[in-house]
């Protein structure tokens, strides 16, 4: 076991990728079809019946398990073949009859599968091979424990665990992770961005946490945590003051994401005193806001020409010293325009005119005769256009005189502030 602990980071990463891939049905299917013969991207699309972005996502997550030749053909690597062999060991093992004591239980079939993968993965390191072959029963139990932990974390395992440990500083060794959900969605409203949302239940002897992480195009986007029982177990004591907590989180996030803008945000935070209850600082195109209370919030957003582009921002929320929400949308968005040629009053007029010819259908019934009340609400909030580019926009919300078919009692009209065009009308 001492030799096993000396495995290189690269080998450990491959080992983790193998088990993560075996848990995900889409990636298992990719491994199976590539085991039959090498395939091109388009051939896999036809066989799998998924979108190109979905396939690209899964191919990226298979990492070292597959290789791509100069001719664009994908095939299994040695480690990919090991993964397929592991699936076959588990799936093709005979059913165990309860009355036959000599039969293998599912537990031991799993152990044998893990042993097989381990021997194949580490075969390239001769010094490790003999150690693998001579493991004791206690060492096998430890190996299965590692396997079970990998299965529990699943999905974007390395990124999720590393974020919890390195950024939030949660001591994951104290928790048993239960994988609750893993969803994928191609966000057409965000230029086709692929969004993955993973939810875990983390349970220790003293606390139970519900943790959700969002990744967009494989990059961290949002973290949210709720303490269902007790308090989180950290690697080290956390500051009770939200400003100090934000300084620490932003500094660690800068190392996690390796993004220069986080260093600039950290420099702005260093100007804020721990005792500050509320403040707003502007420096160049950065605006820092801090408010402390029962829920303390710290945010840094992009601002230019008097326009606050709030989607392009970093925001943190703390409750009782615990980081409960962190969102980083800075890297995702660009700024398409900072020009405002339309006033709020003009936006209201344009929106009201747009509703004159508006109608909607409910159960084969067209609703076009509706009454709009006089005073709408007008909110200025940049929104995306042409993919992920942000443009100034007004949202004008009109209340109707009653509830119309489809449960409609409000209509929202979005007006671009740079040219006055109507973006969309929603109910």
Secondary structure, DSSP 8 states (H G I E B T S, - for coil): -TTGGG--HHHHHHHHHHHHHHH-HHHHHHHHHHHHS-EEHHHHHHHHT--HHHHHHHHHHHGGGEEE-TTSEEEE-HHHHHHHHHHHHHHHS----TT-TTS--HHHHHHHHHHHHHHHHGGG-HHHHHHHHT--HHHHHHHHHHHHHHHHH-SSHHHHHHIIIIIS-B-GGG-EEEEEEEEEEEEGGGTTEEEEEEEEEEE-SS-EEEEEEEEETTEEEEEEEEEEES---BSS---SSHHHHHHHHHHHHHHHHT-HHHHHHHHHHTTS-TT-SEEEEEETTEEEEEE-SSSEEEEEEEEETTEEEEEEEEEEEEETTEEEEEEE-TTT-EE------S-HHHHHHHHHHHGGG--EEETTEEE----B-S--EEEE--EEETTTEEE-EEEEEEEEEEEETTTEEEEEEEEETTT--EEEEE-
